[in-house]
Amino acid sequence: MVRNITKKTFGICLVILFIISLGNPNSVMADSSEGDPGTPPAGGGGGGGGSPQFFDYYVPLIFNSSHADGKSIIQITFIQPSVLITTFAQDKAGVTQSQIRTPQTIILDPDNARGLTNGSLIRTTSPVQVIVQRNTQDISWDHSFSYTILPIRMAGYEYRAPFDGFIAIFTKTQDTQVNIRHRNGTVKSGRIFIPNTMKMFSVTSGAYINTSRSTIGAFYTTIGGYKASMAVPKFLRGKDYIFSGNLYNLNNNQVDLSKIRIFTDHPTELQIQYVNNQIKKLAIFGDTVLPLTSSIRGIKSLRGDISVSVEINIAYGGILRSSSVELMAAPEMRAGELFAYSSGFSESFSVINQQTNMTLLHFDTNQYRVAYRDIPVYSKYDTHEILTEVVPSVLVANHSLFGIGTSPGKIGNPMSPSMAYLPLPLNSQTLFRNVTGVKSTWYRFIDLAVNSITFFPKPPEEFSSQTIIVKIVSNGSLPAGEFVYTVTIDGKEVAKNTVTFLPVNNTIELKFNQFLPFDTKTLSVVVSVDINNQVNEITKNDNNLSINVPVVQNLRLRGTFYLVLTIIAVLTGRYFYRKYKEKQTEEEGRVDMILTIEEQEGEN
């Protein structure tokens, strides 16, 4: 049943159609060329640094046609105009910079894009979905895999291996120490001496990997099926995971060996969420493997952080089709509201908020058109799978989404998935929700903001003292370094201070007492942060806030004042009236005396 579009959904469509400005089509070919131009100018630093206008994707692991199991390709999905810059020759002329004017998908092939290799840089000016994939198989093995590349600003230091195999680690910095602690207690160390380099390290399931510098990575294995998975940094893991197990269909002759791997360093109790809000609890004392069922919707640890990965293993006709996705914790996806669909994949999205409205838009004839709107959410942890053959397409929602992409997808394809990946949000800031009072971001940016200016008592009255409270928040996903803020009240600067460090989601609260003289008409407060432009932020639009509040008359004071004036006027009037009467009486007595004297003189 088609539902009427709601106000929220209409707002979603308007926002998407507004933020994605479109121009003329401009195709980009990935052909071979000679030479490898130098690295583009600096802008995307490791560990979440870099300029906000750049999104840098370094390829941690890719195979060319010389690899025994086949070559890989890179699929880049743009949903809005962007500049594309690479460190390898992108076309026959050796061009490494292109203007992407319309939403589109670009395929980069290492055989044709000469110089594309491990550690190559793909730089854009807007978030994009970058998937490395290989789709090859023979009569005995399925060699396919896929994984998503994290932008370097999301780089981390700590990882957990989801399976036995290898981790490919990329670092931008020189002399990076890599420490690997296996579950059996053995510890192995290695070093990456050269910056902008990838190196492979052997890992076992559940191994803890720590790097001395910020890194990104990908896990890869041929053990128990070919599969790869994006290495999820520790800061994106947690206690609560939302996902759907309903990712594929099974034929009668297929054997399902799919599982959920849970890694923990301490005993905990799991709360397993199923469809129809059913919950089961399970105590675990270490790493645990659970069967992946179509009815599962999420896992929550009640005591401490855990790592969770979904592993799809389907055996059929002597061939094992395998894929793996390491999940991100639900609280870390709080700003994930906009996602892209990639060619050849379908995506399943779960929701946790029953007020979620989703809209799917296809790009067609130079504009986005609504394909599905107001997709209903029937219950908490509801899941929707959308298979689209129109690429690019985007899915937007007014609350967080939690997705897994697979190929082939469940709908309309009886084959089991041989590739899976984790869709990453493509909105650089929340479109609809205020998380900490102002816009928040999933990507690792610094964002200082003036959260609020409040005062009491309300309303402000003349000839009284007002308490003014100012809140400055570090709203990004990286802490803010040194900055200066000022507070001005009624045109007078009352504070100018330097803050050396402000952690993520921490707030500076300032209080001021301001006396409002008699007959004050307005109260004005202006707050500005980072006035010297010392902090490289995602946006400066929320660095200033001002209020101009009318000041009401103090009726009590004015009533008392007017009463006192009236009393003084009355008393003064009475005083002068009394004086007047006394003087009048005195003059009358003097006149009577004069008349009496005159009468007496007349008688004499």
Secondary structure, DSSP 8 states (H G I E B T S, - for coil): ------HHHHHHHHHHHHH--------------S-------S---STT-S-TT-EEEE------TTSTT---EEEEEESS-EEEEESS--STT---EEEE-S-EEEEE-TTTSTT--TT-EEEESS--EEEEEE--B-SS-B--EEEE---GGG-EEEEE-SSSEEEEEEESSSSEEEEEE-TTS-EEEEEE-SSSEEEEEEE-TT-EEEEEEEEEEEEEE-TTS-EEEE---GGG-BSEEE--S------TT-EE--EEEEE-SS-EEEEEEEGGG-EEEEEESS-EEEE--TTEEEEEESSS-BEEEEEEEEEETTEEEEEEEE---GGGGTT--EEEE-TT-EEEEEES-TT--EEEEEEETTEEEEEEEEE---STT-EEEE---SSSEEEEESS-EEEEEEES-STT--S--SEEE------SS-SS--SSSS---SS--B-EEEEEEEEESSS-BTTEEEEEEEEEEE-SSS-B-SEEEEEEETTEEEEEEEES-B-TT-EEEEEEEEEE-TT--EEEEEEEE-TT--S-BS-STTSEEEEEEE-B--HHHHHHHHHHHHHHHHHHHHHHHHHHHHHHHHHHHHHHHHHHHHHHHHH-
